[in-house]
């Protein structure tokens, strides 16, 4: 994950040395963990956050999109996304936080099960509007997880119980999510390879922008990689790379005061003019114009 210095960098840090892999808290409890100004800042976490709204309304920002949420809505915020809370109106609900490695199976040979869970989480929409029965199930699930996280038992046993409950909760969201996506063997294979591509892209984005680099790293031809991307997300590998670069550029431009030429260099462009040309081609405006229209500066913090 590229570090943007003027955005709050938030790490997974359960209180009181509890060594939790998964943590559940009410929004009311959350707001007691940091001063009010913390929740007005832009944040970027290294863990997942799942919010459930019980009462009231809120409209948080996730990567330039506002998600109007009300009772029975559940919002998933992924690691690396730029996020801002909204407490402009009173609301209550749940926050479930979990590290990416808490999705992995603990011990044994569970590769198939592990892949299925990770794939389901990757495929989840950001916002889920549930019906009464589904929302009640989620509410009970998080209440049970909160209770179990306080058990005075062996840490390994407690965390495994929480991990299994987390898996069940996320799989429920996946089951309830409407989909028209084909689930044949070909599309499942494409999703597996696309996940590998996306992981490599996150690791190499600041240095490599060429499809050939990623195809070679994944042991496939450029044509095959593009076919994988088209099957998984409907656009070519080149478009995937460009879209990811544009998103990162927008984060830097909107949320920092760092010079445009420095941002271009951080994103792997040898010349500032090349970055400007790329950004204009992809967005229809120059980096400076985008910055002037979207500037919002965040400050660092280390709370949830």
C-alpha positions in Angstrom: 0.0 0.0 0.0 1.4 3.4 -1.0 1.7 5.8 2.0 0.0 9.2 1.6 1.5 11.2 4.5 -1.5 13.6 5.0 -4.0 10.8 5.5 -4.5 9.1 8.8 -2.6 5.8 8.8 -4.7 3.4 11.0 -3.4 0.1 12.2 -5.2 -2.8 13.8 -4.6 -2.3 17.5 -7.1 -4.0 19.9 -7.1 -2.5 23.4 -5.6 -4.0 26.6 -3.3 -6.5 24.8 -6.3 -8.8 24.0 -4.6 -10.2 20.9 -7.8 -10.3 19.0 -7.8 -11.1 15.3 -11.5 -9.9 15.0 -13.1 -7.2 17.1 -16.7 -6.0 17.4 -17.8 -2.8 19.1 -20.8 -0.5 19.1 -20.5 2.8 17.4 -21.1 4.4 20.8 -18.1 2.5 22.1 -16.0 3.5 19.0 -16.6 7.2 19.6 -15.1 6.9 23.1 -11.8 5.7 21.8 -10.6 8.9 20.2 -11.4 12.6 20.4 -14.2 13.9 18.2 -11.8 15.6 15.7 -10.3 12.1 14.9 -13.6 11.1 13.2 -13.5 14.2 10.9 -10.1 13.1 9.4 -9.4 11.1 6.3 -8.2 7.6 7.2 -6.6 4.7 5.5 -6.5 1.4 7.4 -4.6 -1.9 7.0 -7.7 -3.9 8.0 -11.3 -4.4 6.9 -14.2 -2.5 8.5 -17.8 -3.6 8.3 -20.4 -1.1 9.6 -24.0 -2.0 10.4 -26.5 0.8 10.9 -29.2 0.1 13.5 -30.8 3.5 13.8 -30.4 6.9 12.2 -28.6 7.9 9.0 -25.0 8.4 8.0 -23.1 9.2 4.8 -19.4 8.2 5.0 -17.0 8.8 2.2 -15.0 5.9 0.6 -12.6 6.8 -2.2 -14.5 9.8 -3.5 -17.9 8.1 -3.2 -20.5 8.9 -0.5 -22.6 6.0 0.8 -25.9 7.2 2.2 -26.7 4.6 4.8 -29.7 4.0 7.1 -31.1 1.3 9.3 -30.5 -2.2 7.9 -27.6 -1.0 5.7 -24.2 -2.6 6.0 -21.0 -1.0 4.6 -17.7 -2.8 3.9 -14.6 -0.7 3.8 -11.5 -2.5 2.5 -7.8 -2.1 3.5 -6.2 0.7 1.7 -9.4 2.6 0.9 -9.5 6.3 1.9 -12.4 6.7 4.3 -14.1 9.4 6.4 -16.7 8.9 9.1 -19.9 11.0 9.1 -21.4 12.0 12.4 -23.2 15.1 11.1 -26.4 13.3 12.2 -26.9 10.9 15.2 -26.8 7.2 14.3 -26.1 4.0 16.1 -24.9 0.6 14.9 -22.0 -1.9 14.8 -18.4 -1.9 13.7 -16.7 -5.2 12.9 -13.0 -4.9 12.3 -10.7 -7.7 11.1 -7.3 -8.2 9.6 -6.9 -9.8 6.2 -5.0 -12.7 7.7 -8.0 -13.5 9.9 -9.6 -14.8 6.7 -7.0 -17.5 6.4 -7.6 -21.0 7.7 -5.5 -21.9 10.7 -3.4 -25.0 10.1 -4.2 -28.1 8.1 -4.8 -28.3 4.3 -7.8 -26.1 3.7 -6.7 -24.4 0.5 -10.1 -24.8 -1.2 -12.0 -23.5 1.7 -9.6 -20.6 2.2 -9.8 -19.6 -1.5 -13.6 -19.7 -1.4 -13.8 -17.3 1.6 -11.3 -14.9 0.2 -13.0 -14.9 -3.2 -16.4 -14.2 -1.5 -15.0 -11.2 0.4 -13.3 -9.8 -2.7 -16.6 -10.1 -4.6 -18.7 -8.4 -1.9 -20.3 -5.1 -2.8 -19.5 -2.1 -0.6 -23.1 -1.4 0.5 -25.6 -4.0 1.4 -29.3 -3.1 2.1 -30.7 -6.1 4.0 -34.3 -7.1 4.7 -35.6 -7.5 8.3 -34.7 -11.2 8.7 -31.2 -10.7 7.3 -30.5 -7.6 9.3 -31.7 -9.4 12.5 -29.4 -12.3 11.8 -26.4 -9.9 11.4 -27.3 -8.1 14.5 -27.4 -11.3 16.5 -24.2 -12.5 14.9 -22.2 -9.4 15.9 -23.7 -9.4 19.4 -22.5 -13.0 19.8 -19.0 -12.2 18.5 -18.8 -9.3 20.9 -19.7 -11.6 23.8 -17.3 -14.3 22.7 -14.4 -11.9 22.3 -14.6 -11.3 26.1 -14.3 -15.0 27.0 -11.5 -15.8 29.4 -10.3 -18.9 27.5 -7.2 -19.9 25.6 -6.4 -17.1 23.2 -6.0 -19.6 20.3 -9.4 -21.2 20.9 -11.1 -17.8 21.3 -9.6 -16.4 18.1 -10.5 -19.5 16.1 -14.1 -19.3 17.3 -14.2 -15.6 16.3 -12.6 -16.4 12.9 -15.3 -19.1 12.2 -18.1 -16.7 13.2 -16.5 -14.0 10.9 -16.4 -16.5 8.0 -20.1 -17.3 8.6 -21.0 -13.6 8.7 -19.2 -12.7 5.5 -20.5 -15.8 3.7 -24.1 -14.7 4.6 -23.5 -11.4 3.0 -22.2 -13.1 -0.1 -25.2 -15.5 -0.2 -27.7 -12.5 0.2 -25.9 -10.4 -2.5 -27.8 -10.4 -5.8 -25.6 -11.6 -8.6 -25.9 -12.3 -12.3 -22.3 -13.5 -12.5 -21.7 -16.9 -14.1 -20.2 -19.5 -11.7 -18.9 -22.0 -14.2 -15.3 -23.4 -13.9 -14.0 -20.9 -16.5 -15.2 -17.8 -14.6 -14.0 -19.2 -11.2 -10.5 -19.8 -12.8 -10.5 -16.2 -14.1 -11.4 -14.9 -10.7 -8.5 -16.8 -9.1 -6.0 -15.5 -11.6 -7.5 -12.0 -11.4 -6.9 -12.0 -7.6 -3.3 -13.0 -8.2 -3.0 -10.1 -10.8 -4.5 -7.6 -8.4 -2.2 -8.6 -5.6 0.8 -8.2 -7.9 -0.5 -4.9 -9.1 -0.8 -3.6 -5.5 2.8 -4.6 -4.9 4.3 -3.2 -8.1 2.0 -0.3 -9.0 4.6 2.4 -8.2 7.2 0.8 -10.4 5.5 -1.1 -13.2 2.7 0.0 -15.5 3.1 -2.4 -18.4 0.8 -5.4 -18.9 3.8 -7.5 -20.0 5.4 -7.2 -16.6 2.3 -8.6 -14.8 1.7 -11.3 -17.4 5.3 -12.5 -17.1 5.1 -12.5 -13.3 2.0 -14.6 -13.4 3.3 -17.0 -16.0 0.8 -16.2 -18.8 0.6 -14.2 -22.0 -0.6 -10.6 -22.2 -3.6 -11.8 -24.2 -4.5 -14.4 -21.5 -4.1 -11.8 -18.7 -6.4 -9.4 -20.6 -9.0 -12.2 -21.1 -8.8 -12.9 -17.3 -9.5 -9.3 -16.5 -12.4 -9.1 -19.1 -14.0 -12.2 -17.6 -13.5 -11.0 -14.0 -14.3 -7.3 -14.1 -15.2 -6.5 -17.7 -12.2 -4.5 -18.7 -8.7 -5.3 -20.1 -5.6 -5.7 -18.1 -4.3 -2.3 -19.4 -7.5 -0.6 -18.3 -7.2 -2.2 -14.8 -3.7 -0.8 -14.4 -4.8 2.6 -15.6 -7.8 2.7 -13.4 -5.7 1.7 -10.3 -3.2 4.4 -11.2 -5.9 7.0 -11.6 -7.4 6.1 -8.2 -4.1 6.4 -6.4 -3.3 9.7 -8.2 -6.7 11.1 -7.1 -6.0 10.1 -3.5 -2.7 12.0 -3.5 -4.1 15.0 -5.4 -7.3 15.5 -3.3 -5.9 14.6 0.1 -2.4 16.1 0.2 -0.6 19.3 -0.8 2.3 17.4 -2.4 3.5 18.8 -5.7 2.1 17.3 -8.9 5.5 16.4 -10.2 6.3 14.6 -6.9 3.1 12.6 -7.0 3.9 11.6 -10.6 7.4 10.4 -9.5 5.9 8.4 -6.6 3.6 6.7 -9.0 6.4 5.6 -11.3 6.3 8.3 -14.0 9.8 9.4 -15.1 8.7 12.8 -16.3 6.0 15.1 -14.8 4.7 15.7 -18.3 4.0 12.0 -18.8 2.0 11.9 -15.6 0.0 15.0 -16.6 -0.7 13.5 -20.1 -1.8 10.2 -18.6 -4.1 11.8 -16.0 -5.7 14.1 -18.6 -6.3 11.2 -21.0 -7.9 9.1 -18.3 -10.0 11.8 -16.6 -10.5 14.6 -19.1 -8.8 17.1 -16.8 -5.3 18.0 -15.6 -4.0 16.9 -12.1 -4.1 20.5 -11.0 -7.7 21.1 -12.1 -8.8 17.9 -10.3 -6.9 19.0 -7.1 -8.6 22.5 -7.2 -12.0 20.9 -7.5 -11.5 18.1 -4.9 -9.0 19.2 -2.3 -9.7 17.9 1.2 -6.7 17.5 3.6 -6.4 14.8 6.3 -4.2 14.5 9.3 -2.4 11.5 10.8 -3.8 9.5 13.7 -3.5 5.9 15.0 -6.9 5.2 16.4 -9.7 3.2 14.9 
